[in-house]
Amino acid sequence: MNLLFKRDQKSGALFSLVPLRIGNSVIFNLHAELELDEEEKELVKRYRLAQVPLVISDPIDDLRQAFRPALLLGLVGFVVLWLITPTGFMSSISLALLVVLVMTVVYFRTLREQIIVSDLTEGGRTFYCESIVLLIQKEAYLERVCEYLRQVLESAKHRDDRERISIQPLKKAEAKQAVLKGSLLGV
């Protein structure tokens, strides 16, 4: 398994649509892709891991984050259409709602925090970072996530075998503490 990073930066643009930016700022792009060998690809296929989330995020939170800039674009679009073009009030509202819906989907897919296995294995995914520090943090985070996936695949190799684990008895006081701890945990 190899994790590939491609870094890029965009600067100097007065306006950026994805992610929505107004003003002069630098945006760092980090494209992450996982290369799997044939055995790893077979394990992903056999255990249906392609759609398994590596990082879980709150989809409602992600949707809120995507909706805000889309709503702003929809409002601007409505005002521009209503004031400048002779399309009329209802046509302007309809087009503005369409802009909001389409851009919410675009922002949701671009800015969401959830990462599933196929995001990285099927062409990779681009992450947008607002600073070099966030870029470095995202790289380190993705490395840890991929190390986790690597260990899951390694464990999956041995799911068909039989294992014997010897459980040794504890001393009386330790056993009592283990029982108390287990009952507090709901075991």
Secondary structure, DSSP 8 states (H G I E B T S, - for coil): -EEEEEEEEE---SEETTTTEESS--EEEEEEEEE--HHHHHHHHHTT-TT-EEE---HHHHHHHHHHHHHHHHHHHHHHHHHHSTT-HHHHHHHHHHHHHHHHHHHHHHH---EEHHHHHSS-EEEEESSHHHHHHHHHHHHHHHHHHHHHHHHHHTTTS----------HHHHHHHHHHHHHHT-
